[in-house]
């Protein structure tokens, strides 16, 4: 019998300043019996439900030490009140805890990620019973079979039954009175031999009842007895020279035999056992597979997925899974195969941890099922979610950038000419919103002298797309240039010269306010800062800048070794950098007179540089 402690569920939680003393007083008088405890926060919300073999010892363990888990410490800090329920056994505590977690959904409790209803097959309690599938179990006198962990399995069983026996599918109530009054009418099922016509008395209640008993035999899983009965019927009808009827029974026999062939036979030596295989790699997600074996064949299999909230052990999660299966599938455990025993005592249940033989192989099958379920979930996420996300992202970009097709291929360009030396440009390529690094390219500026970003942009785009067109390669749907209206105008001019203006869309992104410029539009577009479209373009721009800077540094390092200034005696690195920073290039230094150079590095150094170049 359950007993609630003296605090009712309507009591208000304790005031925050009284929390420590009040909780200490409650813990001091807790009973050392099995039970379920509830923790409340300052707003009276249930934040954790737990079970205990010894309430006093378990609850005290939360408050007498600092826990390794940060989440557990946060739970303890949030507790403002607690209540408990005393139960007779630890098994009762497990069942009650499972029910209360589902009712209150506390934020710190382990989360069952696959909490769903399972289908049943019901045989109604009527003079002429109906057989159908339902997910709602009612107290209407009918006999329910299942539940089935897979709806397709339930449908397969129903198909077998309907192939074997012409049972009615209508919802009318049929008895002797309704038949005598002529309320029934033959339907299409009767004419196609899918129904025996009980509504008009075409079959007696006794004969219909025999068919229902055979159906119950199938639903109970006693197919061996059914096969034996059908074999006997074939032999009897054949001996009586009733060959057409014997052939009909033979077809039924073959249907049942084919259905039996779909069952997974594990071992003829294993009787009725339940198996729980756990896949736990220590992470947040734990997968537990349940298999029910009847007469050596797996007749049920389902995998539950749990998400850890605190420091729940594998044994504790196994206890949760066993309670969940017992409740939802109405299982009564007898012999259970496990890799480790759950942390709850279950009277009348024998736990076996097999080390070898058929039982060990069966446990391995269950663990493999749990592991495979995890792999399937990960593969499904990898295959399905990224594709949906990518398509959604590209649709958003298509709308934001006024495109006529999805931008599955995007290229972004950036110029690098630090201190005016060694000008280079980079081109990065994104496919389906992700970098395609094998397609990255860099360019050394050849026709432009000095730091002319606009001319450099035009040169690079001309070289890039002239080559792609000549080689017959695919062109991007969108070009992004790093810069404002000036760089965008240069890109547009390059595309116009190549006749690609209407083929490829192009936009510019300015660094200051992350505004997007469109050709021919002086007013930029300001995309929402949280927009996925803007994030992709920012990623493109940053990747192009990184790739360009890396190449520029490498080239500048090499160029410094062979710089014309480095070969002049008396001119060091500091003087060289000062000259390049002011004149931007060696060519301009050569064209300058002695006074211009002297104004930068002084007359002595200027004379050395001027004479070195002009003596040449």
C-alpha positions in Angstrom: 0.0 0.0 0.0 1.3 3.4 -1.0 1.7 6.0 1.8 2.2 9.7 1.2 4.1 11.6 3.8 2.5 14.3 5.9 3.2 17.0 3.3 0.4 17.1 0.7 1.1 18.0 -3.0 -0.7 21.3 -2.4 1.8 22.6 0.1 3.8 25.6 -1.0 7.5 25.2 -1.3 9.7 26.3 1.5 11.0 29.9 1.5 14.5 30.2 0.1 16.1 31.4 3.3 14.7 28.4 5.3 15.7 25.9 2.7 18.8 24.4 4.4 17.3 24.0 7.9 13.9 22.7 6.7 15.5 20.2 4.4 17.9 19.0 7.1 14.9 18.5 9.5 13.0 16.5 6.8 16.0 14.3 6.0 16.5 13.5 9.6 13.1 11.9 9.9 13.0 10.1 6.5 12.3 6.4 6.8 14.8 3.8 5.8 12.3 2.1 3.5 11.8 1.8 -0.3 10.1 4.8 -1.8 10.0 7.6 -4.4 11.1 11.2 -3.6 10.3 14.4 -5.5 12.4 17.6 -5.5 10.7 21.0 -6.1 12.2 24.3 -7.0 11.3 27.7 -5.5 8.3 28.0 -7.8 6.9 24.7 -6.8 7.8 22.9 -10.0 8.9 19.2 -9.8 12.5 19.2 -11.0 13.5 15.7 -10.2 11.8 12.3 -9.3 13.9 9.4 -8.0 13.4 6.0 -6.4 15.3 4.6 -3.5 15.7 1.2 -1.8 16.5 3.3 1.4 14.9 6.7 1.2 16.9 8.2 4.1 20.3 7.1 2.7 19.6 8.0 -0.9 18.2 11.5 -0.2 21.0 12.3 2.3 23.6 11.5 -0.4 22.5 14.6 -2.4 23.3 17.0 0.4 26.3 15.6 2.3 28.9 16.0 -0.4 30.0 17.9 -3.5 29.2 15.9 -6.7 31.5 15.3 -9.7 28.7 16.2 -12.1 28.1 19.9 -12.5 24.5 19.2 -13.4 23.9 17.3 -10.1 25.4 20.2 -8.2 23.0 22.6 -10.0 20.1 20.3 -9.1 21.0 20.4 -5.4 21.3 24.1 -5.5 17.8 24.5 -7.1 16.0 22.3 -4.5 13.6 24.3 -2.4 11.4 21.5 -1.1 11.0 17.7 -1.2 8.3 15.2 -0.7 8.3 11.4 -0.7 6.1 8.4 -1.1 6.7 5.1 0.8 6.0 1.9 -1.2 6.3 -1.8 -0.1 9.0 -3.0 -2.5 11.7 -1.6 -4.7 9.8 -2.9 -7.8 6.9 -0.7 -6.8 9.2 2.2 -6.4 10.5 1.7 -9.9 7.0 1.5 -11.4 5.9 4.6 -9.5 9.0 6.5 -10.5 8.4 5.7 -14.1 4.8 6.9 -14.0 5.7 10.1 -12.2 8.5 11.0 -14.6 6.0 10.7 -17.5 3.4 12.8 -15.7 5.7 15.6 -14.4 8.5 15.5 -17.0 11.1 16.9 -14.6 14.0 18.8 -16.2 16.7 16.8 -14.4 15.4 13.3 -15.0 16.6 10.9 -17.7 14.6 11.4 -20.9 13.0 8.6 -22.9 13.3 9.8 -26.5 11.0 7.2 -28.0 7.8 7.3 -25.9 5.0 6.1 -28.2 2.0 3.9 -28.1 2.1 0.4 -29.7 -0.7 -1.3 -31.7 -2.8 -4.2 -30.4 -4.9 -6.7 -32.2 -8.3 -7.1 -30.5 -10.9 -9.9 -30.7 -14.2 -8.3 -29.6 -16.7 -9.9 -27.2 -19.7 -10.4 -29.4 -21.7 -13.3 -30.7 -19.9 -12.9 -34.0 -16.6 -11.2 -32.9 -14.5 -8.8 -35.0 -10.7 -8.9 -35.3 -8.9 -5.6 -35.9 -5.9 -3.5 -35.0 -6.1 -0.6 -32.5 -3.7 1.6 -30.5 -6.2 2.3 -27.7 -6.8 -0.5 -25.2 -10.3 -0.3 -23.6 -12.1 -2.2 -20.9 -14.9 -3.5 -23.2 -14.6 -7.3 -22.6 -12.5 -7.9 -25.7 -9.4 -9.9 -25.8 -6.3 -7.9 -26.6 -3.1 -9.4 -28.1 0.2 -7.6 -28.2 1.2 -4.9 -28.2 3.2 -5.2 -31.3 6.5 -3.2 -31.4 6.1 -2.8 -35.1 2.8 -1.9 -36.7 3.8 -3.7 -39.9 4.1 -6.9 -37.9 0.5 -6.5 -36.6 -0.7 -5.8 -40.2 1.1 -9.0 -41.4 -0.7 -11.1 -38.7 -4.0 -9.6 -39.7 -3.4 -10.3 -43.4 -2.6 -13.9 -42.5 -5.8 -14.2 -40.5 -8.0 -12.7 -43.2 -6.4 -15.0 -45.8 -7.1 -18.0 -43.6 -10.6 -17.2 -42.3 -13.5 -15.2 -43.8 -14.3 -13.0 -40.8 -16.5 -10.0 -40.9 -15.0 -6.5 -40.9 -18.2 -4.5 -40.5 -19.0 -2.7 -37.2 -22.6 -3.7 -36.9 -23.7 -5.7 -33.8 -24.9 -9.1 -35.0 -26.9 -11.7 -33.0 -29.8 -14.1 -33.6 -32.3 -11.2 -33.1 -30.8 -9.0 -35.8 -30.5 -11.9 -38.2 -34.1 -12.9 -37.7 -35.3 -9.3 -38.3 -33.4 -9.2 -41.5 -31.4 -6.1 -40.6 -28.2 -7.4 -42.3 -27.3 -7.1 -45.9 -24.6 -8.9 -47.8 -21.6 -6.7 -48.7 -18.8 -6.9 -51.2 -16.6 -8.9 -48.8 -19.0 -11.8 -49.0 -19.1 -11.8 -52.7 -15.3 -11.9 -53.0 -15.2 -14.6 -50.3 -13.6 -12.4 -47.7 -16.6 -12.8 -45.3 -18.8 -15.8 -44.5 -22.0 -13.6 -44.2 -22.9 -13.9 -40.5 -25.2 -10.9 -40.9 -27.8 -12.9 -42.8 -27.2 -16.2 -41.1 -24.9 -17.8 -43.8 -22.7 -19.2 -41.0 -23.7 -20.5 -37.6 -22.4 -18.9 -34.4 -20.8 -22.3 -33.5 -18.9 -22.5 -36.8 -17.9 -18.9 -36.7 -16.7 -19.5 -33.1 -14.4 -22.3 -34.3 -12.7 -19.9 -36.7 -12.3 -17.3 -33.9 -10.7 -20.0 -31.7 -8.2 -20.7 -34.5 -7.5 -17.0 -34.8 -6.8 -16.8 -31.1 -4.4 -19.7 -31.5 -2.5 -17.7 -34.1 -2.5 -14.6 -32.0 -1.2 -16.6 -29.0 1.7 -17.7 -31.1 0.7 -21.4 -31.0 1.4 -22.0 -34.6 2.8 -25.4 -34.2 -0.5 -26.7 -32.9 -2.3 -24.9 -35.7 -0.1 -26.5 -38.3 -0.7 -30.0 -36.7 -4.4 -29.4 -36.8 -4.3 -28.3 -40.5 -2.2 -31.4 -41.4 -4.8 -33.6 -39.7 -7.6 -31.9 -41.6 -5.8 -32.4 -44.9 -5.4 -36.1 -44.2 -9.0 -36.5 -43.1 -10.5 -34.7 -46.2 -8.2 -36.6 -48.5 -9.3 -39.9 -47.0 -12.9 -38.9 -47.6 -12.1 -38.1 -51.2 -13.0 -34.4 -50.6 -10.0 -33.2 -52.6 -11.2 -29.6 -53.3 -11.7 -29.0 -49.6 -8.4 -30.7 -48.8 -6.7 -28.3 -51.3 -8.2 -25.3 -49.6 -6.9 -26.5 -46.2 -3.5 -27.1 -47.9 -3.3 -23.5 -49.0 -4.0 -22.4 -45.5 -1.3 -24.6 -44.2 1.2 -23.1 -46.7 0.2 -19.6 -45.6 0.9 -20.4 -41.9 4.1 -22.1 -42.8 5.4 -19.1 -44.8 4.5 -16.9 -41.9 6.4 -19.1 -39.5 9.4 -18.8 -41.8 9.5 -15.1 -41.2 10.2 -15.6 -37.4 13.7 -15.3 -36.3 14.7 -18.7 -34.8 17.5 -18.3 -32.3 17.8 -21.8 -30.8 15.5 -24.7 -30.3 17.0 -25.3 -26.9 16.1 -21.9 -25.4 12.6 -21.6 -24.1 10.7 -18.4 -23.2 13.2 -15.7 -22.1 13.4 -11.9 -22.2 16.7 -10.2 -23.3 18.0 -6.7 -22.7 21.0 -5.6 -24.7 22.6 -2.2 -23.8 24.8 0.0 -26.0 26.4 2.6 -23.7 29.6 4.4 -24.7 29.5 6.7 -21.7 27.9 9.5 -23.7 24.6 11.2 -23.2 22.6 8.8 -25.4 22.1 5.2 -24.3 20.3 2.6 -26.5 18.6 -0.4 -24.9 17.2 -3.3 -27.0 14.5 -5.6 -25.7 13.8 -9.0 -27.3 11.1 -11.5 -26.2 11.9 -15.0 -27.2 9.2 -17.6 -27.3 10.0 -21.2 -28.0 13.4 -20.2 -29.4 12.0 -17.6 -31.8 12.2 -13.8 -31.4 8.6 -12.6 -31.5 9.1 -9.0 -30.3 12.0 -6.6 -30.5 12.1 -2.9 -29.7 14.9 -0.5 -29.0 14.5 2.4 -26.5 16.7 5.5 -26.6 17.5 7.3 -23.3 19.2 10.6 -22.8 21.2 11.1 -19.6 20.4 14.1 -17.6 22.6 13.5 -14.5 25.0 10.6 -13.7 22.6 7.7 -14.3 24.4 4.4 -14.6 23.8 1.7 -17.1 22.2 -0.5 -14.4 19.9 2.4 -13.5 18.8 3.0 -17.1 18.3 -0.7 -17.6 15.8 -0.6 -14.6 14.0 2.3 -16.4 13.8 0.3 -19.6 12.5 -2.8 -17.9 9.7 -0.8 -16.2 8.9 0.9 -19.5 8.6 -2.4 -21.4 6.6 -4.1 -18.6 4.1 -1.3 -18.6 3.7 -0.6 -22.4 4.0 -4.2 -23.6 2.4 -5.8 -20.6 5.3 -8.2 -20.1 5.6 -10.3 -17.0 9.3 -11.2 -16.6 10.5 -14.7 -15.6 14.0 -15.3 -16.9 15.9 -12.2 -18.1 19.2 -12.2 -19.9 21.4 -9.2 -19.2 25.0 -8.1 -19.3 24.7 -6.6 -15.8 21.9 -6.7 -13.3 19.7 -3.6 -13.0 19.9 -1.6 -9.8 16.4 -2.7 -8.6 15.2 -5.9 -7.0 12.4 -7.7 -8.8 10.8 -10.5 -6.8 10.2 -13.6 -8.9 12.5 -12.6 -11.7 15.7 -14.6 -12.4 18.5 -12.5 -13.9 21.1 -14.4 -15.9 24.5 -13.0 -17.1 25.5 -15.6 -19.7 29.2 -16.1 -20.5 29.0 -18.7 -23.2 26.6 -20.8 -25.2 23.3 -20.0 -27.0 22.1 -17.6 -24.3 25.4 -15.5 -24.6 24.9 -15.5 -28.4 21.3 -14.3 -27.9 22.5 -11.5 -25.6 25.1 -10.5 -28.2 22.3 -10.3 -30.8 20.3 -7.9 -28.6 23.4 -5.8 -28.0 24.1 -5.7 -31.8 20.5 -4.6 -32.3 21.0 -1.7 -29.9 24.2 -0.8 -31.5 22.7 -1.0 -35.0 19.8 1.2 -34.0 22.3 3.9 -32.9 24.2 3.6 -36.2 20.9 3.8 -38.1 19.9 6.9 -36.2 23.2 8.6 -36.9 23.2 7.7 -40.5 19.6 8.9 -40.8 20.6 12.2 -39.3 23.7 12.5 -41.6 21.7 11.7 -44.7 18.3 13.3 -44.1 18.8 16.4 -41.9 21.8 17.9 -43.7 20.0 17.6 -47.1 16.9 19.2 -45.8 18.9 22.0 -44.2 21.0 22.5 -47.3 17.9 22.8 -49.6 16.3 25.2 -47.1 19.5 27.3 -46.9 19.8 27.5 -50.7 16.2 28.5 -51.1 16.8 31.2 -48.6 19.9 32.4 -50.5 18.0 32.3 -53.8 15.4 34.7 -52.4 17.8 37.0 -50.5 20.1 37.4 -53.5 17.4 37.7 -56.1 18.6 34.6 -58.0 16.8 32.6 -60.7 18.2 29.2 -59.5 19.6 27.6 -56.4 23.2 28.8 -55.8 24.7 25.3 -55.5 28.0 26.6 -56.8 29.3 29.9 -55.4 32.7 31.5 -55.9 34.2 34.4 -53.9 37.2 36.6 -54.8 39.5 38.7 -52.6 42.6 40.8 -53.3 45.7 41.0 -51.1 48.4 43.6 -51.6 49.8 44.4 -48.2 52.1 47.5 -48.4 51.5 47.5 -52.1 53.8 44.6 -52.7 53.3 41.2 -54.4 49.6 41.8 -55.3 47.6 38.5 -55.4 44.0 37.4 -55.5 42.2 34.4 -54.1 39.2 32.4 -55.3 37.3 30.1 -53.0 34.5 27.7 -54.1 31.5 26.6 -52.1 29.3 23.7 -53.2 25.9 23.2 -51.5 26.8 25.8 -48.9 30.1 24.1 -47.9 33.7 24.8 -48.8 35.1 22.7 -51.7 38.8 23.3 -50.9 40.1 21.2 -53.9 38.6 23.9 -56.2 40.3 26.8 -54.4 42.6 28.9 -56.7 45.0 31.8 -56.2 46.2 34.3 -58.8 49.4 36.5 -59.1 48.4 39.8 -60.5 50.2 40.3 -63.8 48.9 43.3 -65.7 48.3 45.8 -62.8 51.0 47.8 -61.2 50.6 49.0 -57.6 47.6 48.6 -55.3 44.7 48.9 -57.8 42.0 46.7 -56.4 39.5 47.4 -59.1 41.8 46.6 -61.9 43.1 43.5 -60.1 39.5 42.3 -59.6 38.7 42.7 -63.3 41.9 40.9 -64.3 41.3 37.9 -62.0 37.7 37.4 -63.0 38.6 37.7 -66.7 41.3 35.1 -66.3 39.2 32.8 -64.2 36.1 32.6 -66.4 37.8 32.8 -69.7 39.6 29.6 -68.7 36.4 27.9 -67.4 34.6 28.7 -70.7 37.4 27.6 -72.9 37.7 24.3 -71.0 34.0 23.7 -71.0 33.7 23.6 -67.1 30.6 24.5 -65.2 30.1 28.1 -64.2 28.9 29.2 -60.8 25.4 30.5 -60.1 26.7 33.3 -57.9 29.9 35.3 -57.6 30.7 37.2 -54.4 33.4 39.9 -54.5 34.9 41.2 -51.3 34.3 44.9 -51.4 31.7 47.6 -52.1 30.5 49.3 -55.2 33.9 49.7 -56.8 34.9 46.1 -56.7 31.4 45.1 -57.8 31.6 47.4 -60.8 34.9 46.0 -61.9 33.5 42.4 -61.6 30.4 43.5 -63.7 32.7 45.0 -66.3 34.7 41.8 -66.6 31.5 39.7 -67.0 30.2 42.1 -69.6 33.4 41.9 -71.6 33.2 38.1 -71.6 29.4 38.1 -72.4 28.6 36.4 -69.1 26.6 39.2 -67.5 23.2 37.4 -67.9 24.6 34.0 -67.1 26.2 34.5 -63.6 24.8 36.6 -60.8 27.2 38.8 -58.9 27.1 40.7 -55.6 29.5 42.6 -53.4 29.8 42.4 -49.6 31.3 45.5 -47.8 33.1 44.8 -44.5 31.9 47.8 -42.5 28.3 47.0 -42.0 28.1 43.7 -43.8 25.9 45.3 -46.5 25.2 43.5 -49.8 25.5 45.5 -53.1 23.7 44.5 -56.3 24.8 45.7 -59.8 23.0 48.9 -60.8 21.6 49.5 -57.3 23.3 52.2 -55.2 21.3 51.3 -52.1 22.8 48.2 -50.4 20.8 45.4 -48.9 21.1 44.8 -45.1 20.4 41.1 -44.4 19.4 40.1 -40.9 22.5 39.4 -38.8 21.1 36.0 -37.8 20.3 35.0 -41.4 21.8 31.8 -42.7 22.4 33.5 -46.1 24.6 36.2 -44.5 26.5 33.6 -42.5 27.4 31.7 -45.7 28.5 34.9 -47.5 30.6 35.9 -44.4 32.1 32.4 -44.4 32.9 32.8 -48.1 34.5 36.2 -47.5 36.5 35.1 -44.5 37.7 32.0 -46.3 38.8 33.9 -49.3 40.6 36.4 -47.1 42.4 33.7 -45.2 43.4 31.8 -48.4 44.6 35.0 -50.1 46.6 36.2 -47.1 48.4 32.9 -46.7 49.4 32.9 -50.4 50.5 36.5 -50.2 52.7 35.9 -47.2 54.4 33.0 -48.9 55.0 35.0 -52.0 56.2 38.0 -50.1 58.6 35.9 -48.1 60.1 34.5 -51.3 60.1 37.8 -53.0 62.0 39.5 -50.3 64.9 37.1 -51.0 65.3 38.4 -54.6 64.1 42.0 -54.1 66.2 44.6 -56.1 66.6 46.7 -52.9 68.1 43.7 -51.0 70.9 43.6 -53.6 72.1 47.2 -52.9 75.0 47.3 -50.4 74.3 49.6 -47.4 70.5 49.2 -47.7 69.0 47.1 -44.9 65.5 45.6 -44.3 64.3 48.6 -42.4 65.2 51.0 -45.2 63.7 48.7 -47.8 60.4 48.4 -46.0 60.2 52.2 -45.5 60.7 52.8 -49.2 58.2 50.2 -50.3 55.6 51.5 -47.8 55.9 55.0 -49.3 56.5 54.3 -53.0 54.4 51.1 -53.1 56.6 49.4 -55.7 60.3 49.1 -56.8 59.3 50.6 -60.2 58.2 53.9 -58.6 61.4 54.0 -56.6 63.4 53.8 -59.8 61.3 56.6 -61.4 61.7 58.9 -58.4 64.5 61.5 -58.2 67.1 61.8 -55.4 65.3 64.5 -53.5 62.0 62.4 -53.4 63.9 59.4 -52.0 65.8 61.6 -49.6 62.6 63.0 -48.1 61.7 59.4 -47.0 65.1 57.9 -45.9 67.5 60.8 -45.8 70.2 62.1 -48.2 72.8 59.4 -47.4 70.6 56.4 -48.1 68.8 58.2 -51.0 72.2 58.7 -52.7 73.0 55.0 -52.4 69.6 53.9 -53.8 69.5 56.5 -56.6 73.0 55.7 -57.8 72.4 52.0 -57.6 69.4 52.1 -59.9 70.7 54.8 -62.3 74.2 53.2 -62.7 72.3 50.1 -63.8 
